[in-house]
């Protein structure tokens, strides 16, 4: 019972590099989310998706891109990495409405 | 108006004591108020949730108290245990929205 799987768990990037954080869920959830967590700042929504082919911006989308080609996968792309993108990134999925969100274990990204 | 303000930022409690974490909101359209618990190195997980049609919800040692007129809700952990040491996030969602707004988090330490 994998739930939400994120890869990689850790990554160090140089300024200006690009990378993709992978997220996959096996619960057949339509809703998927990307959050970033910074100390004392809580969880900030980057992007979300309500189904394959549908994505929308959250609170802090600048510097990121997403795609949702299948129900299972929701990758987050970082273009031209900046030190401000140093954070822990969490992917989550759910059934929508007042349903529970299921989170992955996070991807810790450091941009130097 | 989408903010959820959480306090305190950190809390230290002796084993057996009561831990209290408070959250306040402005948006009267919020109609779902969950609390998430996060252990180090893990993603947040749903702990307990309440809707504004009730003033209190209890699940084991965890209780949510809700004050609709004051636009405040709080988490009470009775008989706190060292295993409760974690970061706790309150959250809220308006009925029309597809995503949660999280508070800034409270790091709880329960001393043995």
Backbone of each chain as ProteinMPNN parsed JSONL, in Angstrom:
{"seq_chain_A": "XXXXXXXXXXXXXXXXXXXXXXXXXXXXXXXXXXXXXXXXXXXXXXXXXXXXXXXXXXXXXXXXXXXXXXXXXXXXXXXXXXXXXXXXXXXXXXXXXXXXXXXXXXXXXXXX", "coords_chain_A": {"N_chain_A": [[0.845, -1.189, 0.0], [1.297, 1.721, -1.197], [0.519, 4.47, -1.331], [1.196, 7.857, -1.475], [3.948, 8.608, -3.364], [7.07, 10.121, -3.42], [9.816, 11.284, -5.31], [13.079, 12.74, -5.965], [14.197, 12.043, -2.542], [16.048, 13.742, -1.462], [17.902, 16.502, -2.746], [20.447, 18.409, -4.213], [20.887, 21.407, -5.841], [22.463, 23.555, -8.229], [22.44, 27.104, -8.623], [20.348, 28.178, -11.221], [20.109, 25.714, -12.433], [17.867, 23.088, -13.566], [15.15, 20.947, -12.602], [13.054, 18.062, -12.004], [10.596, 17.201, -9.724], [9.222, 14.199, -8.751], [5.968, 12.76, -8.387], [3.753, 10.293, -7.396], [0.663, 8.578, -7.073], [-1.315, 5.898, -5.806], [-3.972, 5.616, -5.248], [-6.078, 6.264, -6.784], [-6.962, 8.889, -6.734], [-8.525, 11.924, -7.689], [-7.745, 14.533, -7.109], [-4.773, 16.318, -6.779], [-1.872, 17.781, -5.236], [0.742, 20.209, -4.821], [2.801, 21.294, -2.278], [4.942, 23.604, -0.551], [7.129, 23.645, 2.216], [8.33, 25.771, 4.577], [10.392, 26.766, 7.332], [8.478, 27.84, 10.086], [6.571, 28.893, 8.429], [4.529, 27.35, 7.603], [2.501, 25.408, 5.347], [2.582, 26.061, 2.003], [0.627, 26.398, -0.874], [1.538, 25.385, -4.09], [0.877, 24.448, -6.754], [-2.084, 22.839, -8.047], [-4.185, 20.073, -8.99], [-7.199, 18.934, -10.426], [-7.785, 16.771, -11.863], [-6.77, 14.583, -14.553], [-5.074, 16.357, -17.036], [-5.886, 18.843, -16.125], [-4.843, 21.657, -14.47], [-3.989, 24.062, -11.919], [-3.004, 27.245, -10.565], [-1.588, 27.779, -7.329], [-0.937, 29.423, -4.266], [1.769, 30.205, -4.398], [3.09, 30.068, -7.137], [5.172, 30.943, -8.809], [8.09, 30.314, -10.661], [7.802, 27.645, -10.923], [6.458, 24.737, -12.61], [3.815, 22.536, -13.657], [2.421, 19.39, -14.687], [-0.21, 17.196, -15.688], [-0.714, 14.358, -16.852], [-1.689, 11.85, -16.409], [-3.904, 10.138, -14.11], [-2.437, 9.184, -11.981], [0.094, 10.459, -11.767], [1.921, 13.439, -10.97], [4.042, 15.563, -11.688], [6.417, 18.047, -10.6], [7.99, 20.781, -11.91], [10.985, 22.541, -11.722], [12.315, 25.393, -12.962], [15.308, 27.033, -13.784], [16.648, 27.197, -11.133], [16.581, 28.863, -7.965], [18.031, 30.286, -4.946], [15.886, 30.91, -3.248], [14.139, 28.878, -3.63], [14.905, 26.819, -2.087], [13.756, 24.415, 0.015], [11.324, 22.234, 1.617], [9.456, 20.011, -0.175], [6.163, 18.931, -0.594], [4.018, 16.518, -1.87], [0.582, 15.849, -2.318], [-2.497, 13.997, -2.222], [-6.035, 13.566, -2.814], [-9.618, 13.059, -2.425], [-11.062, 15.282, -2.892], [-13.443, 17.916, -2.045], [-14.4, 17.783, 1.328], [-12.631, 15.881, 1.933], [-9.963, 13.844, 3.245], [-6.517, 14.75, 2.999], [-3.772, 13.068, 1.633], [-0.429, 12.797, 2.253], [2.836, 12.694, 0.727], [6.215, 11.722, 1.715], [7.907, 13.796, 1.386], [10.261, 15.962, -0.341], [13.428, 17.103, -0.015], [14.922, 19.989, -1.009], [17.816, 21.722, -1.867], [19.207, 24.71, -2.934], [22.101, 25.95, -4.161]], "CA_chain_A": [[0.0, 0.0, 0.0], [2.321, 2.763, -1.289], [-0.025, 5.786, -1.05], [1.806, 8.91, -2.28], [5.385, 8.385, -3.416], [7.825, 11.247, -3.961], [11.247, 11.118, -5.569], [13.957, 12.138, -4.959], [13.986, 12.521, -1.169], [17.003, 14.836, -1.248], [18.586, 16.93, -3.967], [21.148, 19.693, -4.165], [20.971, 22.018, -7.162], [23.169, 24.823, -8.357], [21.607, 28.19, -9.152], [20.163, 28.141, -12.66], [19.8, 24.372, -12.913], [16.459, 22.706, -13.57], [14.904, 19.567, -12.221], [11.663, 17.67, -11.828], [10.229, 16.376, -8.579], [8.198, 13.254, -9.173], [4.949, 12.378, -7.424], [2.823, 9.286, -7.905], [-0.255, 8.039, -6.071], [-1.968, 4.672, -6.272], [-5.275, 5.568, -4.598], [-7.053, 6.691, -7.781], [-7.498, 10.192, -6.352], [-8.548, 12.924, -8.758], [-7.113, 15.77, -6.683], [-3.376, 16.259, -6.362], [-1.385, 19.093, -4.798], [2.14, 20.415, -4.436], [3.032, 22.298, -1.258], [6.287, 23.764, -0.029], [7.132, 23.912, 3.649], [9.471, 26.521, 5.07], [10.297, 26.885, 8.797], [7.635, 28.909, 10.614], [5.692, 29.45, 7.391], [3.454, 26.416, 7.288], [2.476, 24.785, 4.031], [2.097, 26.972, 0.975], [0.23, 25.665, -2.07], [2.225, 25.824, -5.301], [-0.04, 24.113, -7.837], [-2.93, 21.696, -7.781], [-4.858, 19.506, -10.157], [-8.441, 18.258, -10.073], [-7.924, 15.602, -12.718], [-5.816, 14.532, -15.658], [-5.195, 17.434, -18.0], [-6.361, 20.08, -15.495], [-3.992, 22.151, -13.393], [-4.262, 25.451, -11.559], [-2.017, 27.84, -9.676], [-1.882, 27.994, -5.926], [-0.525, 30.689, -3.667], [3.16, 30.552, -4.711], [3.432, 29.28, -8.326], [6.262, 31.489, -9.615], [9.314, 29.522, -10.72], [7.432, 26.233, -10.994], [5.472, 24.305, -13.58], [3.316, 21.186, -13.432], [1.621, 18.754, -15.73], [-0.982, 16.052, -15.166], [-1.105, 13.588, -18.029], [-2.397, 10.674, -15.933], [-4.456, 10.299, -12.757], [-1.472, 8.758, -10.964], [1.348, 11.22, -11.691], [1.802, 14.901, -10.918], [5.406, 16.066, -11.504], [6.646, 19.479, -10.392], [9.204, 21.183, -12.615], [11.643, 23.77, -11.31], [13.143, 25.954, -14.011], [16.232, 28.088, -13.342], [16.569, 27.152, -9.677], [17.069, 30.003, -7.2], [18.139, 29.963, -3.507], [14.581, 31.045, -2.604], [13.405, 27.63, -3.802], [15.345, 25.877, -1.058], [12.561, 24.131, 0.803], [10.856, 20.852, 1.582], [8.287, 19.962, -1.046], [5.26, 17.821, -0.324], [2.93, 16.199, -2.773], [-0.56, 15.271, -1.609], [-3.643, 13.644, -3.057], [-7.282, 13.422, -2.084], [-10.833, 12.864, -3.216], [-11.726, 16.555, -3.062], [-14.424, 18.251, -1.024], [-13.847, 17.805, 2.679], [-11.897, 14.647, 2.121], [-8.621, 13.855, 3.802], [-5.362, 14.814, 2.121], [-2.722, 12.095, 1.929], [0.831, 13.406, 1.867], [4.062, 11.941, 0.607], [7.172, 11.973, 2.787], [8.61, 15.044, 1.134], [11.526, 16.042, -1.078], [14.184, 18.25, 0.498], [15.705, 20.585, -2.086], [18.711, 22.814, -1.516], [19.757, 25.391, -4.099], [23.306, 26.667, -3.735]], "C_chain_A": [[0.884, 1.244, 0.0], [1.763, 4.131, -0.93], [0.542, 6.815, -2.02], [3.324, 8.75, -2.208], [6.071, 9.559, -4.086], [9.277, 10.845, -4.179], [11.806, 12.362, -6.232], [13.618, 12.632, -3.56], [14.888, 13.713, -0.867], [17.639, 15.205, -2.59], [19.245, 18.267, -3.699], [21.296, 20.184, -5.595], [21.855, 23.256, -7.113], [22.197, 25.856, -8.93], [21.552, 28.085, -10.671], [19.871, 26.766, -13.23], [18.29, 24.132, -12.863], [16.32, 21.269, -13.108], [13.407, 19.331, -12.084], [11.534, 16.812, -10.578], [9.07, 15.48, -9.006], [7.227, 12.952, -8.033], [4.007, 11.393, -8.081], [1.945, 8.798, -6.762], [-1.014, 6.856, -6.668], [-3.348, 4.509, -5.641], [-6.398, 6.023, -5.53], [-7.734, 8.011, -7.394], [-7.478, 11.146, -7.534], [-7.738, 14.162, -8.397], [-5.674, 15.504, -6.252], [-2.846, 17.665, -6.159], [0.124, 19.053, -4.609], [2.192, 21.57, -3.438], [4.54, 22.432, -1.029], [6.183, 24.15, 1.445], [8.434, 24.582, 4.039], [9.299, 26.738, 6.569], [9.462, 28.084, 9.218], [6.631, 29.48, 9.629], [4.549, 28.518, 7.027], [3.611, 25.819, 5.904], [1.851, 25.757, 3.043], [1.809, 26.182, -0.308], [0.897, 26.249, -3.301], [1.299, 25.659, -6.511], [-0.941, 22.967, -7.362], [-3.616, 21.26, -9.062], [-6.12, 18.77, -9.692], [-8.71, 17.056, -10.97], [-6.915, 15.667, -13.849], [-6.115, 15.637, -16.668], [-5.616, 18.77, -17.434], [-5.435, 20.463, -14.363], [-4.334, 23.606, -13.121], [-3.235, 25.929, -10.552], [-2.541, 27.919, -8.25], [-1.382, 29.353, -5.488], [0.851, 31.158, -4.132], [3.647, 29.815, -5.959], [4.677, 29.728, -9.084], [7.529, 30.648, -9.507], [9.062, 28.036, -10.851], [6.469, 25.985, -12.152], [5.034, 22.884, -13.26], [2.636, 20.684, -14.688], [0.886, 17.588, -15.086], [-1.525, 15.276, -16.372], [-1.861, 12.315, -17.644], [-2.983, 10.961, -14.553], [-3.39, 10.078, -11.699], [-0.332, 9.741, -10.727], [1.132, 12.722, -11.747], [3.197, 15.476, -10.667], [5.451, 17.58, -11.373], [7.996, 19.831, -10.993], [9.717, 22.498, -12.049], [12.558, 24.227, -12.435], [14.037, 27.033, -13.41], [16.188, 28.233, -11.824], [17.229, 28.37, -9.03], [17.154, 29.611, -5.727], [16.8, 30.043, -2.782], [13.731, 29.783, -2.75], [13.933, 26.508, -2.908], [14.192, 25.656, -0.096], [12.347, 22.626, 0.874], [9.534, 20.852, 0.817], [7.469, 18.715, -0.74], [4.219, 17.728, -1.426], [1.817, 15.562, -1.958], [-1.646, 14.916, -2.609], [-4.873, 13.493, -2.19], [-8.456, 13.265, -3.022], [-11.58, 14.165, -3.448], [-12.766, 16.782, -1.978], [-13.772, 18.348, 0.329], [-13.053, 16.553, 2.966], [-10.5, 14.865, 2.652], [-7.592, 14.003, 2.698], [-4.335, 13.786, 2.59], [-1.421, 12.662, 1.376], [1.913, 12.363, 1.637], [5.02, 12.321, 1.723], [8.058, 13.182, 2.518], [9.884, 14.876, 0.331], [12.24, 17.297, -0.592], [15.125, 18.746, -0.578], [16.534, 21.734, -1.547], [19.295, 23.393, -2.791], [20.927, 26.257, -3.638], [23.878, 27.513, -4.867]], "O_chain_A": [[1.197, 1.776, 1.065], [2.461, 4.906, -0.278], [0.396, 6.678, -3.234], [3.908, 8.756, -1.124], [5.701, 9.952, -5.192], [9.884, 10.164, -3.353], [11.09, 13.004, -7.001], [12.819, 13.557, -3.416], [14.516, 14.594, -0.092], [17.879, 14.352, -3.444], [18.676, 19.141, -3.045], [21.779, 19.454, -6.461], [21.972, 23.914, -6.079], [21.249, 25.508, -9.635], [22.58, 27.924, -11.328], [19.437, 26.647, -14.376], [17.545, 24.865, -12.213], [17.256, 20.475, -13.211], [12.608, 20.267, -12.051], [12.259, 15.833, -10.396], [8.07, 15.948, -9.55], [7.617, 12.897, -6.867], [3.521, 11.625, -9.187], [2.408, 8.624, -5.634], [-1.313, 6.82, -7.861], [-3.842, 3.388, -5.511], [-7.546, 6.152, -5.103], [-8.912, 8.226, -7.681], [-6.513, 11.169, -8.298], [-7.115, 14.775, -9.265], [-5.396, 14.594, -5.47], [-3.291, 18.615, -6.803], [0.704, 18.017, -4.284], [1.7, 22.667, -3.704], [5.307, 21.502, -1.279], [5.278, 24.875, 1.858], [9.513, 24.02, 3.851], [8.17, 26.881, 7.039], [9.7, 29.206, 8.769], [5.921, 30.435, 9.942], [3.691, 28.874, 6.22], [4.714, 25.739, 5.364], [0.724, 26.215, 3.233], [2.642, 25.4, -0.766], [0.836, 27.456, -3.537], [0.985, 26.63, -7.2], [-0.618, 22.239, -6.424], [-3.626, 21.97, -10.068], [-6.099, 18.068, -8.68], [-9.746, 16.402, -10.848], [-6.282, 16.7, -14.068], [-7.255, 15.821, -17.093], [-5.702, 19.749, -18.177], [-5.254, 19.704, -13.41], [-4.894, 24.296, -13.972], [-2.671, 25.144, -9.789], [-3.733, 28.096, -7.998], [-1.406, 30.315, -6.256], [1.088, 32.36, -4.252], [4.555, 28.992, -5.844], [5.192, 28.98, -9.916], [7.98, 30.314, -8.412], [10.006, 27.246, -10.887], [5.767, 26.887, -12.609], [5.787, 22.116, -12.662], [2.325, 21.439, -15.61], [1.316, 17.06, -14.06], [-2.639, 15.513, -16.838], [-2.594, 11.761, -18.463], [-2.591, 11.93, -13.903], [-3.424, 10.705, -10.641], [0.163, 9.85, -9.605], [0.27, 13.213, -12.476], [3.506, 15.843, -9.533], [4.636, 18.296, -11.955], [9.02, 19.251, -10.63], [8.96, 23.459, -11.916], [13.483, 23.507, -12.813], [13.576, 27.854, -12.617], [15.75, 29.256, -11.297], [18.276, 28.843, -9.472], [16.44, 28.709, -5.288], [16.588, 29.326, -1.804], [12.717, 29.636, -2.068], [13.451, 25.377, -2.976], [13.709, 26.596, 0.533], [13.087, 21.848, 0.272], [8.617, 21.608, 1.137], [7.995, 17.607, -0.64], [3.629, 18.723, -1.846], [2.081, 14.818, -1.013], [-1.702, 15.47, -3.707], [-4.771, 13.315, -0.976], [-8.316, 13.328, -4.244], [-12.613, 14.175, -4.117], [-12.95, 15.942, -1.097], [-12.7, 18.937, 0.463], [-12.829, 16.206, 4.126], [-9.931, 15.948, 2.519], [-7.754, 13.463, 1.604], [-4.068, 13.653, 3.784], [-1.319, 12.969, 0.189], [1.918, 11.3, 2.257], [4.689, 13.141, 2.58], [8.88, 13.544, 3.36], [10.502, 13.812, 0.317], [11.733, 18.41, -0.734], [16.02, 18.022, -1.014], [16.021, 22.613, -0.854], [19.818, 22.66, -3.631], [20.761, 27.174, -2.832], [24.893, 28.185, -4.684]]}, "seq_chain_B": "XXXXXXXXXXXXXXXXXXXXXXXXXXXXXXXXXXXXXXXXXXXXXXXXXXXXXXXXXXXXXXXXXXXXXXXXXXXXXXXXXXXXXXXXXXXXXXXXXXXXXXXXXXXXXXXX", "coords_chain_B": {"N_chain_B": [[-7.661, 37.589, 3.62], [-7.817, 34.939, 3.304], [-6.182, 33.852, 5.154], [-5.047, 31.756, 7.845], [-4.419, 32.039, 11.127], [-2.089, 30.859, 13.376], [-1.211, 29.865, 16.671], [0.601, 28.863, 19.658], [3.92, 29.326, 18.184], [5.735, 27.487, 19.067], [5.668, 24.965, 21.605], [6.056, 23.714, 24.822], [5.442, 21.039, 26.904], [4.816, 19.26, 29.901], [4.856, 15.716, 30.415], [1.685, 14.216, 30.636], [0.358, 16.585, 30.889], [-1.792, 19.241, 29.573], [-2.009, 20.119, 26.218], [-2.454, 22.984, 24.269], [-3.417, 24.42, 21.298], [-3.98, 27.158, 19.223], [-6.087, 28.583, 16.678], [-7.051, 31.118, 14.362], [-9.345, 32.734, 12.152], [-10.456, 34.704, 9.305], [-12.124, 34.535, 7.123], [-15.424, 34.018, 6.612], [-16.548, 32.154, 5.026], [-15.27, 29.78, 5.315], [-15.687, 26.337, 5.911], [-14.794, 23.96, 6.839], [-12.585, 22.434, 9.006], [-9.694, 21.097, 9.528], [-7.167, 19.363, 11.469], [-3.747, 18.695, 11.169], [-1.09, 16.396, 11.758], [2.397, 16.222, 12.042], [5.229, 14.285, 11.971], [8.825, 14.333, 12.465], [10.604, 14.264, 9.403], [8.547, 13.144, 7.996], [5.468, 13.288, 6.07], [2.636, 15.486, 6.604], [-0.258, 14.274, 8.4], [-3.727, 13.591, 8.588], [-5.343, 14.404, 11.584], [-7.65, 15.115, 13.115], [-10.894, 16.511, 12.482], [-13.302, 19.187, 12.023], [-16.6, 20.506, 11.486], [-18.38, 23.628, 11.184], [-20.914, 23.38, 12.337], [-20.943, 22.152, 14.742], [-19.747, 22.526, 18.127], [-17.72, 21.236, 19.365], [-15.466, 18.513, 19.031], [-14.429, 15.286, 19.755], [-11.823, 12.942, 19.83], [-10.537, 10.345, 21.22], [-7.74, 11.309, 23.033], [-7.663, 13.752, 21.862], [-9.147, 16.848, 21.148], [-11.179, 19.071, 19.342], [-12.087, 22.379, 19.751], [-14.545, 24.689, 18.828], [-15.322, 27.982, 18.014], [-17.594, 29.725, 16.593], [-18.58, 32.373, 16.482], [-16.452, 33.886, 17.368], [-14.661, 33.24, 15.482], [-12.644, 31.304, 15.815], [-10.681, 28.394, 16.483], [-9.541, 25.541, 18.256], [-7.053, 23.135, 19.249], [-6.967, 20.626, 21.615], [-4.899, 18.641, 23.535], [-5.174, 16.121, 25.629], [-3.692, 14.708, 28.607], [-0.978, 14.661, 27.635], [1.605, 13.025, 25.804], [5.031, 11.888, 25.385], [5.217, 10.766, 22.826], [3.483, 12.328, 21.399], [4.88, 14.44, 20.549], [5.478, 16.571, 17.973], [4.867, 18.396, 14.915], [2.095, 20.479, 14.572], [-0.532, 21.366, 12.455], [-3.11, 23.621, 11.835], [-5.908, 23.992, 9.646], [-8.041, 25.261, 7.027], [-10.955, 25.429, 4.932], [-12.845, 26.95, 2.394], [-16.253, 26.389, 1.377], [-16.511, 26.458, -1.387], [-14.022, 26.07, -2.406], [-11.142, 24.216, -3.632], [-8.949, 23.603, -2.264], [-6.94, 23.437, 0.733], [-6.224, 25.921, 3.226], [-3.44, 26.415, 5.148], [-2.365, 26.835, 8.573], [0.529, 28.29, 10.231], [1.849, 26.409, 11.726], [2.673, 24.545, 14.709], [5.196, 23.626, 16.824], [5.277, 21.022, 18.912], [6.581, 19.895, 21.945], [6.757, 17.299, 24.159], [7.748, 16.706, 27.313], [9.402, 14.031, 29.003]], "CA_chain_B": [[-8.876, 36.961, 4.145], [-7.634, 33.515, 3.219], [-5.208, 33.417, 6.134], [-5.368, 31.109, 9.101], [-3.338, 32.417, 12.033], [-1.897, 29.802, 14.356], [-0.309, 30.162, 17.789], [1.932, 29.463, 19.547], [4.808, 28.721, 17.197], [6.289, 26.317, 19.729], [5.01, 24.68, 22.875], [6.683, 22.654, 25.603], [4.498, 20.568, 27.916], [5.238, 18.085, 30.648], [4.056, 14.508, 30.243], [0.468, 14.232, 31.424], [-0.269, 17.903, 30.855], [-2.707, 19.561, 28.462], [-1.438, 20.974, 25.174], [-3.506, 23.759, 23.607], [-2.961, 25.166, 20.122], [-5.095, 27.996, 18.789], [-6.106, 29.124, 15.323], [-8.075, 32.123, 14.105], [-9.538, 32.973, 10.718], [-11.303, 35.847, 8.983], [-13.054, 34.212, 6.053], [-16.605, 33.348, 7.141], [-16.94, 31.079, 4.107], [-14.614, 28.522, 5.7], [-16.679, 25.425, 6.476], [-14.165, 22.678, 7.168], [-11.416, 22.811, 9.789], [-8.941, 19.91, 9.967], [-5.849, 19.471, 12.079], [-2.798, 17.704, 10.673], [0.044, 16.113, 12.636], [3.564, 15.877, 11.241], [6.431, 13.843, 12.673], [10.047, 14.691, 11.711], [10.933, 13.436, 8.253], [7.327, 12.571, 7.41], [4.469, 14.23, 5.623], [1.504, 15.662, 7.53], [-1.339, 13.292, 8.341], [-4.943, 14.084, 9.222], [-5.514, 13.995, 12.98], [-9.052, 15.285, 13.496], [-11.465, 17.622, 11.724], [-14.615, 19.615, 12.515], [-17.383, 21.443, 10.698], [-18.85, 24.681, 12.098], [-22.231, 23.139, 12.91], [-20.757, 21.638, 16.096], [-18.797, 23.355, 18.873], [-16.635, 20.423, 19.892], [-15.354, 17.133, 18.537], [-13.418, 14.591, 20.542], [-11.379, 11.628, 19.38], [-9.535, 9.904, 22.177], [-7.192, 12.403, 23.845], [-7.63, 14.954, 21.031], [-10.424, 17.538, 21.065], [-11.252, 20.373, 18.691], [-13.123, 23.298, 20.213], [-14.816, 25.626, 17.739], [-16.109, 29.146, 18.4], [-17.94, 30.329, 15.31], [-18.745, 33.816, 16.6], [-15.109, 34.47, 17.515], [-13.863, 32.757, 14.355], [-11.467, 30.667, 16.384], [-10.788, 26.986, 16.829], [-8.339, 25.124, 18.969], [-6.791, 21.711, 19.466], [-6.567, 20.289, 22.972], [-4.378, 17.288, 23.69], [-5.224, 15.768, 27.052], [-2.713, 13.696, 29.027], [0.033, 14.682, 26.574], [2.641, 11.998, 25.901], [6.208, 12.179, 24.543], [4.912, 10.352, 21.461], [2.701, 13.379, 20.744], [5.823, 15.466, 20.088], [5.319, 16.669, 16.522], [4.373, 19.696, 14.469], [0.656, 20.438, 14.338], [-1.037, 22.397, 11.563], [-4.531, 23.777, 11.6], [-6.206, 24.321, 8.263], [-9.432, 25.625, 6.78], [-11.326, 25.404, 3.52], [-14.197, 27.435, 2.082], [-17.038, 25.369, 0.697], [-16.373, 26.494, -2.842], [-12.622, 25.901, -2.798], [-10.666, 22.861, -3.847], [-7.694, 23.421, -1.551], [-6.883, 23.874, 2.116], [-5.287, 26.947, 3.663], [-2.827, 25.928, 6.381], [-1.706, 27.725, 9.503], [1.994, 28.279, 10.161], [2.365, 25.241, 12.433], [3.127, 24.606, 16.1], [6.072, 22.509, 17.179], [4.988, 20.576, 20.277], [7.516, 18.988, 22.608], [6.252, 16.792, 25.434], [8.887, 16.23, 28.092], [9.082, 12.805, 29.762]], "C_chain_B": [[-8.778, 35.444, 4.097], [-6.735, 32.976, 4.312], [-5.853, 32.675, 7.296], [-4.177, 31.36, 10.016], [-3.264, 31.435, 13.19], [-0.913, 30.24, 15.428], [-0.443, 29.081, 18.858], [2.759, 28.782, 18.473], [5.454, 27.468, 17.761], [5.691, 26.192, 21.119], [5.733, 23.525, 23.549], [5.767, 22.324, 26.769], [5.094, 19.366, 28.629], [4.307, 16.914, 30.345], [2.869, 14.532, 31.19], [-0.275, 15.554, 31.405], [-1.204, 18.073, 29.652], [-1.993, 20.491, 27.489], [-2.589, 21.676, 24.466], [-2.889, 24.582, 22.493], [-4.169, 25.892, 19.54], [-4.953, 28.449, 17.34], [-7.258, 30.095, 15.174], [-8.16, 32.377, 12.61], [-10.452, 34.169, 10.53], [-12.413, 35.487, 7.995], [-14.253, 33.42, 6.579], [-17.118, 32.251, 6.213], [-16.262, 29.748, 4.429], [-15.653, 27.602, 6.348], [-16.104, 24.055, 6.821], [-12.829, 22.996, 7.795], [-10.71, 21.546, 10.281], [-7.671, 20.294, 10.705], [-4.984, 18.332, 11.534], [-1.615, 17.614, 11.633], [1.216, 15.668, 11.775], [4.735, 15.504, 12.142], [7.661, 14.166, 11.816], [10.332, 13.716, 10.583], [9.744, 12.811, 7.563], [6.422, 13.672, 6.872], [3.374, 14.381, 6.666], [0.458, 14.576, 7.327], [-2.532, 13.834, 9.116], [-5.086, 13.509, 10.618], [-7.0, 14.003, 13.364], [-9.58, 16.493, 12.729], [-12.856, 17.944, 12.268], [-15.281, 20.501, 11.482], [-18.021, 22.435, 11.659], [-20.237, 24.465, 12.677], [-22.155, 22.493, 14.292], [-19.68, 22.464, 16.787], [-17.604, 22.558, 19.391], [-16.674, 19.042, 19.255], [-14.187, 16.476, 19.252], [-13.108, 13.242, 19.929], [-10.224, 11.201, 20.28], [-9.054, 11.058, 23.031], [-7.214, 13.742, 23.099], [-9.039, 15.542, 20.896], [-10.259, 18.824, 20.284], [-12.391, 21.138, 19.337], [-13.298, 24.376, 19.164], [-15.726, 26.737, 18.237], [-16.408, 29.947, 17.139], [-18.013, 31.851, 15.402], [-17.389, 34.522, 16.709], [-14.2, 34.119, 16.35], [-12.533, 32.187, 14.837], [-11.736, 29.181, 16.589], [-9.465, 26.541, 17.422], [-8.277, 23.606, 19.091], [-6.317, 21.528, 20.907], [-6.081, 18.845, 22.985], [-4.311, 17.015, 25.187], [-4.177, 14.705, 27.361], [-1.608, 13.559, 27.971], [1.158, 13.686, 26.86], [3.849, 12.367, 25.029], [5.994, 11.802, 23.08], [4.052, 11.35, 20.699], [3.604, 14.486, 20.209], [5.863, 15.456, 18.566], [4.983, 18.117, 16.193], [2.903, 19.552, 14.102], [0.245, 21.636, 13.479], [-2.556, 22.436, 11.624], [-4.72, 24.158, 10.136], [-7.682, 24.664, 8.145], [-9.69, 25.633, 5.287], [-12.718, 26.001, 3.344], [-14.943, 26.387, 1.275], [-16.813, 25.308, -0.791], [-14.97, 26.147, -3.316], [-12.25, 24.435, -2.935], [-9.385, 22.608, -3.058], [-7.816, 23.962, -0.142], [-5.912, 25.039, 2.269], [-4.762, 26.52, 5.026], [-2.331, 27.069, 7.257], [-0.194, 27.501, 9.449], [2.636, 27.135, 10.935], [2.8, 25.54, 13.862], [3.968, 23.376, 16.388], [5.86, 22.177, 18.653], [6.061, 19.619, 20.759], [6.912, 18.591, 23.946], [7.414, 16.143, 26.175], [8.506, 15.018, 28.932], [9.099, 13.013, 31.265]], "O_chain_B": [[-9.546, 34.741, 4.755], [-6.537, 31.764, 4.401], [-7.0, 32.913, 7.674], [-3.058, 30.945, 9.715], [-4.248, 31.207, 13.893], [0.087, 30.897, 15.141], [-1.492, 28.444, 18.958], [2.34, 27.769, 17.913], [5.696, 26.502, 17.036], [5.267, 27.175, 21.727], [5.99, 22.491, 22.932], [5.365, 23.206, 27.528], [5.792, 18.554, 28.022], [3.125, 17.101, 30.057], [3.006, 14.825, 32.378], [-1.417, 15.633, 31.858], [-1.373, 17.167, 28.837], [-1.443, 21.518, 27.885], [-3.581, 21.044, 24.105], [-1.951, 25.348, 22.718], [-5.243, 25.31, 19.385], [-3.847, 28.668, 16.845], [-8.314, 29.921, 15.782], [-7.169, 32.25, 11.891], [-11.136, 34.599, 11.459], [-13.501, 36.063, 8.029], [-14.099, 32.258, 6.956], [-18.024, 31.503, 6.578], [-16.634, 28.71, 3.882], [-16.407, 28.027, 7.224], [-16.849, 23.105, 7.066], [-12.023, 23.727, 7.22], [-11.074, 20.988, 11.316], [-7.171, 21.411, 10.576], [-5.414, 17.182, 11.448], [-1.196, 18.604, 12.232], [1.055, 14.835, 10.883], [5.176, 16.301, 12.97], [7.561, 14.261, 10.593], [10.306, 12.5, 10.774], [9.915, 12.023, 6.633], [6.601, 14.847, 7.191], [3.198, 13.509, 7.516], [0.307, 14.032, 6.234], [-2.374, 14.457, 10.165], [-4.971, 12.301, 10.825], [-7.526, 13.013, 13.873], [-8.817, 17.389, 12.368], [-13.506, 17.102, 12.887], [-14.608, 21.168, 10.695], [-18.19, 22.121, 12.837], [-20.702, 25.303, 13.451], [-23.181, 22.306, 14.945], [-18.807, 23.035, 16.132], [-16.599, 23.134, 19.806], [-17.735, 18.482, 18.979], [-13.096, 17.04, 19.341], [-14.01, 12.493, 19.554], [-9.088, 11.643, 20.114], [-9.857, 11.721, 23.687], [-6.817, 14.762, 23.662], [-9.994, 14.834, 20.575], [-9.321, 19.585, 20.52], [-13.508, 20.635, 19.462], [-12.316, 24.921, 18.66], [-16.78, 26.47, 18.815], [-15.586, 30.74, 16.679], [-17.557, 32.546, 14.494], [-17.214, 35.627, 16.195], [-13.092, 34.643, 16.244], [-11.461, 32.535, 14.342], [-12.868, 28.768, 16.837], [-8.41, 27.099, 17.122], [-9.288, 22.906, 19.044], [-5.384, 22.194, 21.356], [-6.767, 17.942, 22.505], [-3.504, 17.6, 25.91], [-3.817, 13.903, 26.499], [-1.344, 12.461, 27.48], [1.599, 13.529, 27.999], [3.699, 13.085, 24.041], [6.537, 12.455, 22.189], [3.905, 11.236, 19.482], [3.14, 15.373, 19.493], [6.236, 14.458, 17.949], [4.836, 18.953, 17.084], [2.517, 18.614, 13.404], [0.632, 22.773, 13.752], [-3.215, 21.406, 11.482], [-3.778, 24.598, 9.477], [-8.471, 24.393, 9.05], [-8.778, 25.817, 4.481], [-13.658, 25.621, 4.043], [-14.328, 25.587, 0.57], [-16.907, 24.242, -1.398], [-14.754, 25.951, -4.512], [-12.935, 23.544, -2.433], [-8.795, 21.532, -3.16], [-8.656, 24.813, 0.153], [-4.917, 25.139, 1.551], [-5.539, 26.288, 5.953], [-1.932, 28.124, 6.764], [0.295, 26.638, 8.72], [3.841, 26.91, 10.816], [3.239, 26.647, 14.176], [3.522, 22.241, 16.221], [6.222, 22.959, 19.533], [6.407, 18.656, 20.075], [6.592, 19.449, 24.769], [7.986, 15.154, 25.716], [7.419, 14.975, 29.508], [8.85, 12.074, 32.021]]}, "name": "protein", "num_of_chains": 2, "seq": "XXXXXXXXXXXXXXXXXXXXXXXXXXXXXXXXXXXXXXXXXXXXXXXXXXXXXXXXXXXXXXXXXXXXXXXXXXXXXXXXXXXXXXXXXXXXXXXXXXXXXXXXXXXXXXXXXXXXXXXXXXXXXXXXXXXXXXXXXXXXXXXXXXXXXXXXXXXXXXXXXXXXXXXXXXXXXXXXXXXXXXXXXXXXXXXXXXXXXXXXXXXXXXXXXXXXXXXXXXXXXXXX"}
